[in-house]
């Protein structure tokens, strides 16, 4: 059986860092995967840090042709929706997501990882995240209300045994910048109409506004996604890191298309107050698949 990277399911960590890398010009993709495999043995944690590593689908396919779903591709083109609304493509070659109990440990581990990869890849994007009011995002609403439980999540997230990429998963990573002034100018009732849920207790509205965030991201229509979203940023510039996992790319892609109003011209009302500035898909291989590239012996 192909074991998943455990950090995907490591809930409750207050400190996070997302590092995206590009190969150096003329760089060797095999060397990049090997260097990331050697960072640490991914079945356990080091210093209280969970590490999830992933790769641009085309890069992994070049190394392991039958090692991921055949239809999986990177976020290689902008997604353009209604009113010329754009979700930008910002695909990079690799990602490291570190999470843990305190930011000093995350900081040290992230620096070591960057140094270990410095001769092979450069940091293309870096974001740090932290929780806000336990389980809310910076709109003040509860986030991830329809997440599957940890018992059910593996069936949603992991590619089934006997299929290409078994034990792996697909990650959609996006940085969304909030227009805090515009959002906070709305009365609570208007905010609830945008989200599609009540703010204090997260009860879905009935009837549901057709352009609400709940309506445009209905998992019963598109398929289940395991969200590990986190707030990021400073007091003056902040937003949400969308961190969504699925065993198939289709739920992730169709969710974005629905939010942008690609098919019917109806945009998610939330996109009036927050916009994506990055977007990338990564294949997150199983622990077993990554360790086949490691040169450092796995710890027991």
Secondary structure by P-SEA (a helix, b strand, c coil): cccccccccccccccbbbbbbbccccccaaaaaaaaaaccccccccccbbbbbbccaaaaaaacccccccccccccbbbbcccccccccccccbbbbbbcccaaaaaaaaaaaaaaacccccccbbbbbbbcccccccccccccccccccccccccccccccccccccbbbbbbbbbbaaaaaaaccaaaaaaaaccccccccccccccccccccccccccccccccbbbbbbccccccccbbbbcccaaaaaaaaaaaacccccccccccccccccccbbbbbcccccccccccccccc
